[in-house]
């Protein structure tokens, strides 16, 4: 129900249109309008300019520090290739290895 309300608002405000599915007349598709594309691009352009203005106020050393911080934050939330194992202390791992021999 909440998705229908959201789509109704997007259509009402000119950001999206409902279209009949070409192969299945019972289905309805939702497509963005040219107006929504123009509006979003305008908003993103202004945001990008403001971000660049903020970067312009930083010294070289501050930019390096911010980049280092952001890279560390990205690494902290990256998904690992393998599922993580519960943290085990060295003594627990030694015991486990010894008992499996």
Sine and cosine of phi, psi and omega as CSV:
sin_phi,cos_phi,sin_psi,cos_psi,sin_omega,cos_omega
0.00,0.00,-0.66,0.75,-0.04,-1.00
-0.93,0.38,-0.53,0.85,0.05,-1.00
-0.93,0.38,-0.65,0.76,0.03,-1.00
-0.88,0.47,-0.65,0.76,0.03,-1.00
-0.90,0.44,-0.69,0.72,0.02,-1.00
-0.87,0.49,-0.72,0.69,0.00,-1.00
-0.90,0.43,-0.65,0.76,0.07,-1.00
-0.83,0.55,-0.69,0.72,-0.01,-1.00
-0.92,0.40,-0.69,0.73,0.01,-1.00
-0.87,0.49,-0.66,0.75,0.03,-1.00
-0.93,0.37,-0.70,0.71,0.00,-1.00
-0.86,0.51,-0.63,0.77,-0.06,-1.00
-1.00,0.02,0.05,1.00,0.10,-0.99
1.00,0.05,0.20,0.98,-0.01,-1.00
-1.00,0.02,-0.36,0.93,-0.04,-1.00
-0.55,-0.84,0.29,-0.96,0.08,-1.00
-0.71,-0.70,0.56,-0.83,0.12,-0.99
-1.00,0.02,0.69,-0.72,0.06,-1.00
-0.76,-0.65,0.48,-0.88,0.04,-1.00
-0.98,0.20,0.72,-0.70,0.03,-1.00
-0.89,0.45,0.75,-0.66,-0.08,-1.00
-0.91,0.42,-0.51,0.86,-0.04,-1.00
-0.99,-0.15,-0.42,0.91,-0.06,-1.00
-0.78,-0.63,0.99,-0.12,-0.09,-1.00
-0.88,0.47,-0.26,0.97,0.03,-1.00
-0.99,0.15,-0.32,0.95,-0.04,-1.00
-1.00,-0.06,0.49,-0.87,0.03,-1.00
-0.83,-0.55,0.70,-0.71,0.07,-1.00
-0.97,-0.25,0.34,-0.94,0.05,-1.00
-0.86,-0.51,0.81,-0.58,0.01,-1.00
-0.81,-0.59,0.56,-0.83,0.05,-1.00
-0.96,0.29,0.44,-0.90,0.03,-1.00
-0.99,-0.11,0.25,-0.97,0.09,-1.00
-0.87,0.50,-0.61,0.80,0.02,-1.00
-0.85,0.52,-0.69,0.72,-0.03,-1.00
-0.91,0.42,-0.63,0.77,0.02,-1.00
-0.88,0.47,-0.73,0.69,0.00,-1.00
-0.89,0.45,-0.69,0.73,-0.02,-1.00
-0.90,0.43,-0.72,0.70,-0.01,-1.00
-0.91,0.41,-0.70,0.72,0.01,-1.00
-0.88,0.48,-0.64,0.77,0.04,-1.00
-0.89,0.45,-0.69,0.72,0.02,-1.00
-0.90,0.44,-0.72,0.69,-0.01,-1.00
-0.91,0.41,-0.58,0.82,0.03,-1.00
-0.89,0.46,-0.72,0.69,0.03,-1.00
-0.89,0.46,-0.68,0.73,0.01,-1.00
-0.89,0.46,-0.67,0.74,-0.01,-1.00
-0.89,0.46,-0.68,0.73,0.04,-1.00
-0.87,0.49,-0.68,0.74,0.01,-1.00
-0.91,0.42,-0.62,0.79,0.04,-1.00
-0.90,0.43,-0.70,0.72,0.01,-1.00
-0.91,0.42,-0.59,0.80,0.07,-1.00
-0.89,0.46,-0.66,0.75,0.01,-1.00
-0.90,0.43,-0.67,0.74,0.02,-1.00
-0.90,0.44,-0.60,0.80,-0.01,-1.00
-0.89,0.45,-0.33,0.95,0.00,-1.00
-1.00,0.08,-0.16,0.99,-0.06,-1.00
-1.00,-0.01,0.55,-0.83,0.12,-0.99
-0.97,0.22,0.20,-0.98,0.04,-1.00
-0.85,0.53,-0.70,0.72,-0.01,-1.00
-0.90,0.44,-0.62,0.78,0.03,-1.00
-0.92,0.39,-0.64,0.76,0.03,-1.00
-0.89,0.45,-0.64,0.76,0.03,-1.00
-0.89,0.45,-0.69,0.72,-0.01,-1.00
-0.90,0.43,-0.67,0.75,0.01,-1.00
-0.91,0.42,-0.69,0.72,0.01,-1.00
-0.88,0.48,-0.67,0.74,0.02,-1.00
-0.88,0.47,-0.71,0.71,0.02,-1.00
-0.88,0.48,-0.74,0.68,-0.04,-1.00
-0.90,0.43,-0.63,0.78,0.05,-1.00
-0.89,0.46,-0.65,0.76,0.03,-1.00
-0.91,0.42,-0.63,0.77,0.02,-1.00
-0.91,0.41,-0.65,0.76,0.04,-1.00
-0.89,0.47,-0.72,0.70,0.02,-1.00
-0.87,0.50,-0.56,0.83,-0.07,-1.00
-0.94,0.34,-0.33,0.94,-0.02,-1.00
-0.91,-0.42,0.05,1.00,0.03,-1.00
-0.92,0.39,0.57,-0.82,0.03,-1.00
-0.99,0.12,0.78,-0.62,0.01,-1.00
-0.97,0.23,0.41,-0.91,0.01,-1.00
-0.91,0.41,-0.60,0.80,-0.02,-1.00
-0.92,-0.39,0.52,-0.86,0.03,-1.00
-0.86,0.52,0.62,-0.78,-0.02,-1.00
-0.96,0.26,0.58,-0.81,0.04,-1.00
-0.99,-0.11,0.51,-0.86,0.06,-1.00
-0.84,0.55,0.59,-0.81,0.00,-1.00
-0.91,0.41,0.78,-0.63,0.01,-1.00
-0.79,-0.61,0.67,-0.74,0.03,-1.00
-0.95,0.31,0.29,-0.96,-0.02,-1.00
-0.86,0.51,-0.64,0.77,-0.03,-1.00
-0.91,0.41,-0.61,0.79,0.03,-1.00
-0.91,0.41,-0.64,0.76,-0.01,-1.00
-0.93,0.37,-0.62,0.78,0.02,-1.00
-0.90,0.44,-0.69,0.72,0.01,-1.00
-0.89,0.46,-0.68,0.73,-0.02,-1.00
-0.90,0.44,-0.67,0.74,0.01,-1.00
-0.92,0.40,-0.68,0.73,-0.02,-1.00
-0.90,0.44,-0.65,0.76,-0.07,-1.00
-0.97,0.25,-0.33,0.94,-0.01,-1.00
-1.00,0.05,-0.09,1.00,-0.02,-1.00
-0.99,0.12,0.00,0.00,0.00,0.00
